[in-house]
Every structure is written in structure tokens, then in C-alpha cells.
Amino acid sequence: MHPWPDLRSILEGIDWMIIGGVATRAYMPERVTKDLDILVDRTDGPEVIERMKKAGYLVVSELAVPGYLLCSAEGIEIDVLFGRYRWLKEAFAQPQYFPNLAGLTLGGSITATTP
């Protein structure tokens, strides 16, 4: 199991959720993935990037979809995706916590969805 960073203190007060390959661990065995994907509302995107930079993450590149690839000093890659979807506020309002993800937050029915 990969030691994913706990971003809760960095992103406190901002709605965010884990999506993609790591999120699927809540439902099946972990699949190999090299990065952690998180989804934030597009309006929170700049604030999220600034907080991540202050926490020591480096912006590596802009993604092909709205968002950025960041990297920790330990080499852990995080894709921060900026979403603007009708269902996003509802998903943020219904977080699910899973012990096998070290208490990290997944969003409702969109946990394995890539925006």
C-alpha cells in the first residue's frame, strides 16, 4: 500500500475529495497508481494550489484537463483537478470516510470518476 499524504490540514475549510485510482481502494483491492487525484471546485483551485505550495509541494505542470500536477519533496505526485459540475456541491455535502484510506475523504458516488 502506498503511503499517501493526509491533506486535511492543508485544505481545511475547502471542499475536496479523492477520486481516481486511489478512491477505488474503498471498493476493491488497491490498484497500482503513481499519483493521488483530488477534485476541487474550480473556484477554489487557485487557493488550493497556493496552500499546497506553502506546504512544500511544487507545481510540475498544468494538466490536459483543468488542474495541475504537483509533487511533494518525497516525490509523491498529486493531480489537483478543478471541476465545475452540477453534482459537485451535492457530492461534497455527502462525504464518505473509509478506514482503509487512513480516514481520507471520498465523494459520494463519484469516487472512481475522472472529471
MARZANU-774969 format. One record per residue (C-alpha): x, y, z; residue in three letters. Coordinates in nm, 3 decimals. Layout:
N
NUGU        px        py        pz   residuo
NUGU         X         Y         Z       ALA
...
END
This chain:
115
NUGU        px        py        pz   residuo
NUGU     0.000     0.000     0.000       MET
NUGU     0.132     0.344    -0.096       HIS
NUGU     0.169     0.599     0.189       PRO
NUGU    -0.050     0.879     0.055       TRP
NUGU    -0.023     1.218     0.226       PRO
NUGU    -0.301     1.339     0.454       ASP
NUGU    -0.406     1.670     0.300       LEU
NUGU    -0.682     1.751     0.551       ARG
NUGU    -0.487     2.014     0.745       SER
NUGU    -0.356     2.179     0.427       ILE
NUGU    -0.702     2.202     0.269       LEU
NUGU    -0.904     2.268     0.584       GLU
NUGU    -1.214     2.474     0.504       GLY
NUGU    -1.206     2.385     0.133       ILE
NUGU    -1.428     2.113    -0.014       ASP
NUGU    -1.222     1.843    -0.185       TRP
NUGU    -1.236     1.471    -0.246       MET
NUGU    -1.016     1.186    -0.358       ILE
NUGU    -1.102     1.045    -0.700       ILE
NUGU    -0.939     0.807    -0.946       GLY
NUGU    -0.731     0.501    -0.872       GLY
NUGU    -0.677     0.562    -0.500       VAL
NUGU    -1.051     0.613    -0.447       ALA
NUGU    -1.125     0.270    -0.591       THR
NUGU    -0.950     0.116    -0.285       ARG
NUGU    -1.271     0.176    -0.092       ALA
NUGU    -1.440    -0.084    -0.312       TYR
NUGU    -1.172    -0.329    -0.426       MET
NUGU    -0.805    -0.414    -0.374       PRO
NUGU    -0.561    -0.135    -0.442       GLU
NUGU    -0.454    -0.099    -0.800       ARG
NUGU    -0.113     0.031    -0.890       VAL
NUGU    -0.117     0.404    -0.939       THR
NUGU     0.163     0.655    -0.916       LYS
NUGU    -0.038     0.957    -0.812       ASP
NUGU    -0.320     1.077    -0.590       LEU
NUGU    -0.605     1.252    -0.772       ASP
NUGU    -0.813     1.508    -0.586       ILE
NUGU    -1.106     1.711    -0.714       LEU
NUGU    -1.188     2.064    -0.600       VAL
NUGU    -1.440     2.318    -0.719       ASP
NUGU    -1.290     2.528    -0.996       ARG
NUGU    -1.342     2.846    -0.791       THR
NUGU    -1.125     2.702    -0.512       ASP
NUGU    -0.848     2.590    -0.747       GLY
NUGU    -0.610     2.886    -0.709       PRO
NUGU    -0.640     2.878    -0.328       GLU
NUGU    -0.572     2.502    -0.323       VAL
NUGU    -0.259     2.542    -0.535       ILE
NUGU    -0.132     2.824    -0.313       GLU
NUGU    -0.186     2.620     0.003       ARG
NUGU    -0.015     2.319    -0.148       MET
NUGU     0.284     2.532    -0.248       LYS
NUGU     0.305     2.677     0.104       LYS
NUGU     0.303     2.319     0.236       ALA
NUGU     0.610     2.236     0.024       GLY
NUGU     0.455     2.094    -0.292       TYR
NUGU     0.600     2.202    -0.626       LEU
NUGU     0.386     2.272    -0.931       VAL
NUGU     0.521     2.041    -1.201       VAL
NUGU     0.286     2.116    -1.488       SER
NUGU    -0.061     2.210    -1.596       GLU
NUGU    -0.282     1.910    -1.677       LEU
NUGU    -0.461     1.846    -2.008       ALA
NUGU    -0.786     1.897    -1.814       VAL
NUGU    -0.831     2.195    -1.580       PRO
NUGU    -0.585     2.149    -1.295       GLY
NUGU    -0.222     2.090    -1.206       TYR
NUGU     0.026     1.816    -1.126       LEU
NUGU     0.211     1.880    -0.801       LEU
NUGU     0.493     1.687    -0.636       CYS
NUGU     0.599     1.661    -0.272       SER
NUGU     0.959     1.669    -0.153       ALA
NUGU     0.925     1.290    -0.111       GLU
NUGU     0.832     1.251    -0.477       GLY
NUGU     0.460     1.187    -0.425       ILE
NUGU     0.262     1.319    -0.721       GLU
NUGU    -0.081     1.475    -0.674       ILE
NUGU    -0.315     1.572    -0.956       ASP
NUGU    -0.537     1.858    -0.842       VAL
NUGU    -0.834     1.868    -1.079       LEU
NUGU    -1.062     2.170    -1.098       PHE
NUGU    -1.425     2.076    -1.151       GLY
NUGU    -1.735     2.269    -1.246       ARG
NUGU    -2.017     2.018    -1.237       TYR
NUGU    -2.382     2.045    -1.131       ARG
NUGU    -2.342     1.748    -0.894       TRP
NUGU    -2.023     1.867    -0.725       LEU
NUGU    -2.179     2.060    -0.434       LYS
NUGU    -2.409     1.766    -0.359       GLU
NUGU    -2.116     1.523    -0.364       ALA
NUGU    -1.914     1.744    -0.129       PHE
NUGU    -2.214     1.758     0.106       ALA
NUGU    -2.215     1.376     0.133       GLN
NUGU    -1.858     1.276     0.220       PRO
NUGU    -1.775     0.914     0.289       GLN
NUGU    -1.489     0.814     0.518       TYR
NUGU    -1.310     0.485     0.476       PHE
NUGU    -1.070     0.343     0.736       PRO
NUGU    -0.865     0.165     0.469       ASN
NUGU    -0.784     0.507     0.322       LEU
NUGU    -0.650     0.639     0.654       ALA
NUGU    -0.968     0.839     0.709       GLY
NUGU    -0.932     1.037     0.388       LEU
NUGU    -1.246     1.165     0.220       THR
NUGU    -1.411     1.022    -0.088       LEU
NUGU    -1.704     1.191    -0.251       GLY
NUGU    -2.041     1.019    -0.279       GLY
NUGU    -2.100     0.819    -0.594       SER
NUGU    -1.821     0.983    -0.790       ILE
NUGU    -1.524     0.827    -0.615       THR
NUGU    -1.388     0.648    -0.918       ALA
NUGU    -1.478     0.914    -1.170       THR
NUGU    -1.222     1.122    -1.352       THR
NUGU    -1.362     1.463    -1.448       PRO
END
